[in-house]
């Protein structure tokens, strides 16, 4: 009898162990796919380094939104677990962060890529893993490269060069400024903008008298600007983001050049005005409506969304909301809508995003499609002039 009891107990233990192992494996698979009690989302932004004026607002935005959603019970009863990493304004750090959130953390999607260079470095990892990646950067090479390569798993919420550049060239034409100097930062963002400028400018009655570039770490651009001054341009385009553009703009004024300056859509942060000081006055740039939302008519479809986001952000963090934080808002809200509607399967999320129509966001009204993973046009932009340290719509 003892022998049979011993055999029975042994068989029972083996059965229980196998059942436990099977349960753990099933649980692990669910967790990897965003199952269990939480949904893992990767958030990779530059909260330190030269791009921090852009990335800090982006990271704060997604953390605020995740908290808001979790306080209301999460998405379909599951809380969001944000895997947030500072990519430190460095492409290598961005790549390492992307690998970590996808390969180790098993996120269902990633939002981030503060700069175009970082986004371009990160996207091959998302493509290979077939995980949706929503970039907050601008270059059209991110979602619609010139070589026609398919970016099936990559989406972008900022207006691209192909949307922004016609706005700038139309503005120059309306103003009658024909002799143009072009200067761009020597990064993926700057060179992509330059390529789009060269492609489109031949369609306008404009004369480009000089084209040059400067480093993202520039602290004195006077040697380059002395060459620009000799050409006596009607206007100077400085295509960069907040920190480096502020240096070049100050140098232009220090050399006594009082010509109009046009910046890029990378200037939609109050930090540009803080860094450039009085030299910021008279600078024009294209941007979404957030910086001038008080000047936007009450019947505008974006008015309520932008006003609500701006108020919540500034009350929580105590510093001004920016267009960059707005990019993060749009990407995060699109992603959560996709998860709410289709669950956490990456392919289902991708399909939902590329069929998203009439999404009213901070940046614009998005109309995505299988062939357009940005979904914005020039109507999402206004031209802004800085006057006495304040933003004013100029058209």
KOLTORSE-171440 format. One record per residue (C-alpha): residue in three letters; x, z, y. Coordinates in steps of 0.02 Angstrom, whole numbers, padded with zeros to 5 digits, always signed. Each point is the difference from the previous one (the first is absolute). Layout:
REM residues N
alaXZY ...
END
This chain:
REM residues 395
unk+00000+00000+00000 unk+00140+00047+00120 unk+00079-00169-00030 unk-00160-00093+00050 unk-00025+00110+00154 unk+00179-00037+00052 unk-00027-00187-00021 unk-00164+00009+00097 unk+00080+00096+00145 unk+00146-00123+00007 unk-00119-00151+00006 unk-00104+00085+00134 unk+00155+00031+00109 unk+00057-00181-00020 unk-00174-00062+00049 unk-00008+00113+00154 unk+00175-00051+00055 unk-00043-00185-00016 unk-00161+00024+00098 unk+00093+00094+00136 unk+00133-00135+00012 unk-00132-00136+00008 unk-00091+00095+00138 unk+00160+00020+00100 unk+00041-00185-00016 unk-00175-00050+00055 unk+00010+00122+00145 unk+00170-00070+00049 unk-00066-00178+00001 unk-00148+00052+00108 unk+00117+00088+00120 unk+00110-00154+00014 unk-00150-00105+00046 unk-00061+00122+00132 unk-00113+00094-00121 unk-00018+00185-00026 unk-00041+00102+00154 unk+00101-00094+00131 unk+00040-00172+00067 unk+00182-00031+00042 unk+00036-00111+00151 unk+00176-00038+00061 unk+00035+00015+00188 unk+00172-00060+00055 unk+00034+00000+00187 unk+00149+00021+00117 unk-00026+00175+00070 unk+00183+00013+00049 unk+00131-00123+00064 unk-00020-00140+00127 unk-00175-00048-00058 unk-00068+00178+00009 unk-00099-00038+00161 unk-00105-00114-00112 unk+00006+00088-00167 unk-00040+00179+00051 unk-00173-00048+00062 unk-00028-00101-00158 unk+00043+00144-00117 unk-00098+00126+00101 unk-00150-00116-00005 unk-00006-00021-00189 unk+00026+00186-00027 unk-00143+00038+00120 unk-00115-00123-00088 unk+00045+00064-00173 unk-00039+00177+00056 unk-00166-00055+00075 unk-00052-00088-00160 unk+00056+00144-00111 unk-00096+00126+00106 unk-00157-00101-00038 unk+00033+00003-00187 unk+00118-00147-00019 unk-00046-00172-00066 unk-00131+00001-00137 unk+00040+00182-00031 unk+00189-00023-00011 unk+00121+00066+00131 unk+00133-00111+00077 unk+00179+00052-00035 unk+00108-00083+00132 unk+00178-00033-00059 unk+00077-00005+00174 unk+00182-00051+00024 unk+00103-00028+00158 unk+00096-00163-00019 unk+00113+00051+00146 unk+00000-00173+00084 unk+00110-00061-00142 unk-00037-00142-00123 unk+00093+00083-00143 unk-00099+00160+00024 unk-00161-00102+00005 unk+00043-00085-00165 unk+00043+00166-00084 unk-00163+00075+00063 unk-00100-00148-00064 unk+00078+00014-00172 unk-00035+00186-00005 unk-00184-00009+00046 unk-00034-00145-00120 unk+00112+00039-00148 unk+00001+00191+00001 unk-00157+00052+00093 unk-00109-00140-00071 unk-00097-00028+00161 unk-00149-00118+00001 unk+00054-00081+00164 unk+00128+00015+00141 unk-00022-00004+00187 unk+00150-00005+00116 unk+00149-00105+00048 unk+00011+00048+00184 unk+00118-00143+00042 unk-00002-00179-00058 unk+00172+00019-00080 unk-00056+00150-00101 unk-00161-00085-00053 unk+00092-00156-00057 unk+00120+00107-00101 unk-00141+00100-00080 unk-00122-00137-00046 unk+00093-00075-00151 unk-00016+00168-00089 unk-00187+00004+00029 unk-00017-00181-00054 unk+00094+00030-00162 unk-00099+00157-00041 unk-00164-00083+00054 unk-00045+00144+00116 unk-00090-00035+00165 unk+00114+00022+00151 unk-00076+00010+00175 unk+00135-00027+00131 unk-00011+00069+00176 unk+00132-00120+00067 unk-00023-00162+00095 unk+00104-00146-00064 unk-00104-00139-00078 unk+00137-00017-00131 unk-00072+00157-00081 unk-00163-00078-00053 unk+00017-00187+00041 unk+00183-00053-00013 unk+00056-00170+00062 unk+00053-00052-00175 unk-00180+00016-00059 unk+00038+00134-00130 unk-00153+00094-00060 unk-00011+00183+00048 unk-00148+00040-00113 unk+00022+00189+00007 unk+00052+00014+00183 unk-00116+00028+00148 unk+00040+00026+00184 unk-00102+00087+00136 unk+00103-00038+00155 unk-00021-00167+00089 unk+00136-00120-00057 unk+00114-00110+00104 unk-00117-00145-00034 unk-00141+00096+00085 unk+00099+00082+00141 unk+00109-00146+00058 unk-00143-00116+00054 unk-00068+00143+00106 unk+00169+00018+00088 unk+00026-00188+00025 unk-00177-00023+00067 unk+00030+00143+00122 unk+00163-00078+00063 unk-00089-00166+00026 unk-00144+00081+00097 unk+00124+00090+00112 unk+00098-00160+00034 unk+00165+00075-00056 unk+00091-00151-00073 unk+00186+00046-00009 unk+00009+00124-00142 unk+00141+00109-00066 unk-00021+00061-00179 unk+00087+00157-00066 unk-00035+00081-00167 unk+00063+00148-00100 unk+00110-00052-00147 unk-00117+00067-00134 unk-00128-00080-00115 unk-00133+00036+00131 unk+00100-00083+00140 unk+00059-00152-00098 unk-00173-00031-00071 unk-00072+00004+00177 unk+00136-00118+00059 unk-00036-00124-00139 unk-00185-00001+00044 unk+00041-00020+00185 unk+00110-00151-00038 unk-00134-00075-00111 unk-00139+00015+00130 unk+00084-00014+00170 unk+00020-00189-00015 unk-00190-00012+00014 unk+00005+00074+00175 unk+00064-00062+00167 unk+00140+00129+00003 unk+00188-00014+00022 unk+00104+00122-00101 unk+00160+00025+00101 unk+00087+00124-00115 unk-00024+00082-00171 unk+00102+00151-00054 unk-00012+00158-00104 unk+00052+00182+00008 unk+00028+00137-00128 unk-00131+00131-00042 unk+00130+00132+00047 unk+00036-00078+00171 unk+00044+00122+00139 unk+00060-00127+00131 unk-00058-00181+00005 unk+00070-00045+00171 unk+00128-00127-00064 unk-00139-00101-00082 unk-00116+00023+00149 unk+00132-00063+00122 unk-00011-00167-00091 unk-00189+00007+00012 unk+00008+00035+00187 unk+00103-00157+00030 unk-00141-00105-00074 unk-00123+00069+00129 unk-00152+00005-00117 unk-00180+00019+00058 unk-00030+00128-00137 unk+00097+00090-00137 unk-00071+00034-00173 unk+00077+00152-00085 unk-00055+00002-00182 unk+00035+00170-00075 unk-00076+00171-00028 unk-00006+00156+00107 unk+00176+00070+00000 unk+00109-00156+00016 unk-00119-00089+00119 unk+00003+00148+00119 unk+00190-00018+00015 unk-00007-00188+00034 unk-00141+00018+00127 unk+00094+00136+00096 unk+00155-00110+00002 unk-00099-00148+00067 unk-00059+00103+00148 unk+00172+00078+00026 unk+00070-00177+00022 unk-00126-00031+00138 unk-00107-00125-00096 unk-00179+00022+00058 unk-00073-00138-00107 unk-00151+00035-00113 unk+00044+00073-00170 unk-00106-00031-00154 unk+00020+00117-00147 unk-00062-00013-00178 unk-00146+00085-00084 unk+00128+00130-00055 unk-00018+00091+00167 unk-00171+00080-00025 unk+00064+00178+00012 unk+00014+00116+00151 unk+00178+00034-00054 unk+00050-00170+00069 unk-00055+00056+00173 unk+00090+00166-00022 unk+00162-00084-00054 unk-00001-00143+00125 unk-00060+00105+00147 unk-00038-00096+00160 unk+00073-00158-00078 unk-00154-00007-00112 unk-00110-00040+00149 unk-00040-00185+00007 unk+00032-00029-00186 unk-00135-00100-00089 unk-00034+00006-00186 unk-00135-00049-00127 unk-00084+00140-00097 unk-00158+00056-00084 unk-00132+00089+00103 unk+00050+00181-00033 unk+00119+00022+00148 unk-00137-00056+00120 unk-00156+00057-00093 unk-00070+00083+00157 unk+00000-00172+00083 unk-00090-00085-00146 unk-00189-00030+00022 unk-00117+00122-00087 unk-00080-00139-00104 unk+00166-00051-00080 unk-00012+00015-00190 unk+00165+00096-00011 unk-00036+00124+00140 unk-00072+00140-00107 unk+00129-00014-00140 unk+00148+00003+00120 unk-00071+00139+00109 unk-00037+00111-00151 unk+00172-00026-00076 unk+00091+00027+00166 unk-00094+00161+00037 unk+00026+00073-00174 unk+00185-00045-00003 unk+00041+00069+00172 unk-00097+00161-00027 unk+00091+00030-00164 unk+00178-00049+00047 unk+00008+00021+00189 unk+00084-00166+00040 unk-00072-00173+00041 unk-00070-00110-00138 unk+00084-00170-00011 unk-00037-00173-00068 unk+00122+00039-00142 unk-00101+00149-00056 unk-00149-00117+00014 unk+00081-00116-00127 unk+00017+00146-00121 unk-00182+00048+00032 unk-00061-00173-00043 unk+00105-00017-00157 unk-00047+00173-00064 unk-00186-00020+00033 unk-00003-00172-00083 unk+00088+00073-00151 unk-00118+00148-00016 unk-00151-00115+00015 unk+00071-00105-00142 unk+00028+00153-00110 unk-00174+00068+00038 unk-00078-00167-00048 unk+00108-00053-00147 unk+00096+00151-00063 unk+00187+00017-00021 unk+00043-00156-00101 unk+00132-00092+00107 unk-00070-00172-00040 unk-00175+00052+00052 unk+00069+00073+00162 unk+00093-00163+00036 unk-00155-00106-00032 unk-00106+00111+00112 unk+00125-00007+00144 unk+00017-00188-00002 unk-00188-00019+00008 unk-00024+00125+00142 unk-00101-00079+00139 unk-00044+00068+00172 unk+00098+00163-00018 unk-00005+00076+00174 unk+00165+00089+00026 unk+00112+00066+00138 unk+00108-00157+00000 unk-00140-00127-00009 unk-00144-00065-00103 unk+00077-00055-00165 unk-00060-00148-00102 unk+00111-00004-00152 unk+00000-00133-00134 unk+00099-00049-00153 unk+00108-00111+00111 unk+00006+00115+00152 unk+00059+00177-00034 unk+00000+00044+00185 unk-00168-00063+00062 unk+00029+00013+00189 unk+00004-00127+00142 unk+00042+00001+00186 unk-00169+00080+00041 unk+00074+00163-00064 unk+00126+00000+00144 unk-00004+00032+00186 unk+00141-00025+00126 unk+00052+00162+00082 unk+00104+00034+00156 unk+00085+00166+00033 unk-00042+00058+00176 unk+00060+00168+00069 unk+00035+00059-00176 unk-00174-00046-00062 unk-00070-00140-00108 unk-00115-00125+00083 unk-00090-00149-00076 unk+00064-00152+00093 unk-00119-00130-00071 
END
